[in-house]
Amino acid sequence: MRIARINTSQGLHDPDPVDLGLIDALIRKYKGKKGNMIPLLQGTQDIYGYLPRMAFEKIASETGLNLSEMFGVATFYSQFRLKPVGKHIIKVCHGTACHVQNAKEISEAIEESLKIKDGETTEDRFYTLESVACLGCCSLAPVMMIGDQTYGKLTGNEATKIIKNIRISESN
């Protein structure tokens, strides 16, 4: 799986205004503490669901952390997100067992059904699609995970039915 280089003009603009007051308590908790960068980034992401550009700037100005170092950490670790994600994150395993069992068919069916590509979020921010290296469920290959729920031995059609049923059940 290739890792795409991040375009610095991409992902740095907040799609929606954010209430920066939400991170005041977090900043107070970690300000001046050694090794505070990752907990500050994790806490910020817990609050907003991603790391808004404005939050980076506020943290830097109020804690003295270097903005470019924070951005470097946030782009190095895959746990951090620079863009908002959907309510439901669909992870499709592309590890060896899943690859051999045609995980590509699942990803392609989901992309076609949701009209998004790997790493993208639907316009309504209901779903985000991600390819992952391994979910650790090799005996169930091919596998996808939505939230804490794992679905195995899938076909493309079964995967899209599951996704449609989640939307239907939440609209009722």
C-alpha positions in Angstrom: 0.0 0.0 0.0 1.5 3.3 -1.0 1.4 6.3 1.3 0.5 9.5 -0.4 2.5 12.6 0.3 0.4 15.2 2.0 0.0 18.4 0.1 0.6 21.2 2.6 -2.3 23.2 1.2 -4.6 20.2 1.7 -6.2 19.3 4.9 -5.2 22.5 6.7 -8.4 24.4 6.3 -11.2 23.8 8.7 -14.3 22.9 6.8 -16.5 24.3 9.6 -15.9 26.8 12.3 -14.9 25.1 15.6 -15.4 26.3 19.2 -11.8 26.7 20.4 -13.1 27.1 23.9 -13.7 23.4 24.0 -9.9 22.8 24.4 -9.2 25.3 27.1 -9.4 22.8 29.9 -7.2 20.4 28.0 -4.6 23.0 27.5 -4.7 24.0 31.2 -4.3 20.3 32.1 -1.1 19.8 30.0 0.4 23.2 29.7 4.0 23.2 30.9 4.1 19.4 31.4 6.9 17.4 29.8 5.8 15.2 26.9 2.5 17.1 26.5 2.3 17.2 22.7 0.8 13.8 22.0 -1.8 14.0 24.9 -2.8 17.4 23.7 -3.2 16.2 20.1 -5.1 13.1 21.2 -7.4 15.1 23.5 -8.1 17.7 20.8 -9.0 14.9 18.3 -11.3 13.3 20.9 -13.1 16.6 21.2 -13.5 17.5 17.5 -13.1 14.1 15.8 -10.0 15.5 13.9 -7.3 18.1 14.4 -8.6 21.5 13.2 -6.0 23.9 11.9 -7.2 26.6 14.4 -6.7 24.2 17.3 -3.1 23.6 16.2 -2.6 27.4 16.3 -4.2 27.9 19.6 -2.2 25.0 21.2 1.0 26.4 19.8 0.3 30.0 21.0 -0.8 28.9 24.5 1.7 26.2 25.3 4.8 27.3 23.3 4.8 24.1 21.4 6.3 24.5 17.9 3.5 24.4 15.2 5.6 22.6 12.6 6.7 20.0 15.2 3.0 19.4 16.2 2.1 19.0 12.5 5.0 16.6 12.0 3.8 14.4 14.9 0.2 14.6 13.6 1.2 13.5 10.1 3.6 10.8 11.3 1.1 8.9 13.4 -1.8 7.3 11.6 -4.1 7.8 14.7 -4.3 11.5 13.9 -6.7 13.0 11.4 -6.4 16.4 9.7 -9.9 16.3 8.1 -13.3 15.5 9.7 -14.4 11.9 9.4 -17.7 10.3 9.0 -19.9 9.1 11.9 -19.1 5.5 10.8 -15.6 4.6 9.7 -15.5 1.6 7.4 -12.2 -0.2 7.6 -11.5 -2.8 4.9 -8.7 -5.2 5.6 -6.1 -5.6 2.8 -3.7 -7.8 4.7 -2.4 -10.9 3.0 -5.3 -13.3 3.9 -7.9 -10.7 2.9 -6.0 -9.7 -0.2 -5.9 -13.3 -1.4 -9.7 -13.6 -0.7 -10.4 -10.5 -2.9 -10.6 -7.6 -0.5 -10.3 -5.4 -3.5 -13.8 -6.4 -4.6 -15.2 -5.2 -1.3 -13.4 -1.9 -1.4 -14.5 -1.3 -5.0 -18.1 -2.2 -4.3 -18.1 0.2 -1.3 -16.5 3.0 -3.3 -19.0 2.6 -6.0 -22.0 2.5 -3.6 -20.9 5.5 -1.5 -19.3 7.4 -4.4 -16.1 8.0 -2.5 -12.5 6.7 -2.8 -10.3 5.1 -0.1 -9.6 7.7 2.6 -12.6 9.9 1.7 -15.7 10.8 3.6 -19.2 11.0 2.2 -20.6 14.5 1.7 -23.0 14.0 4.6 -20.2 12.8 6.8 -22.0 9.6 7.6 -19.2 7.2 6.3 -15.5 7.3 5.9 -13.8 4.5 4.0 -10.3 3.3 5.0 -8.1 0.5 3.7 -6.1 -1.0 6.6 -3.1 -3.3 6.6 -4.6 -5.9 9.0 -7.6 -6.3 11.3 -6.3 -9.5 12.8 -9.3 -11.6 11.7 -7.5 -13.7 9.0 -9.8 -16.7 9.5 -12.8 -14.5 8.5 -11.1 -13.1 5.3 -12.1 -10.9 3.6 -13.1 -8.6 6.5 -14.4 -5.1 7.1 -15.0 -3.4 10.4 -17.4 -0.6 11.1 -17.0 0.8 14.6 -16.5 -2.1 16.9 -18.4 -4.6 14.7 -16.5 -7.0 12.5 -18.0 -8.5 9.4 -16.2 -11.5 7.7 -16.3 -13.8 4.7 -17.8 -11.0 2.7 -18.6 -10.3 -0.9 -18.9 -6.8 -2.4 -22.7 -7.1 -2.4 -22.8 -8.2 1.2 -20.6 -5.4 2.3 -22.8 -2.8 0.6 -26.0 -4.3 2.1 -24.5 -4.0 5.6 -23.6 -0.4 4.9 -27.1 0.4 3.5 -28.7 -1.3 6.5 -26.8 0.8 9.0 -28.0 4.0 7.3 -31.6 2.6 7.2 -31.6 1.6 10.9 -30.3 5.0 12.0 -32.8 6.9 9.9 -35.7 5.1 11.6 
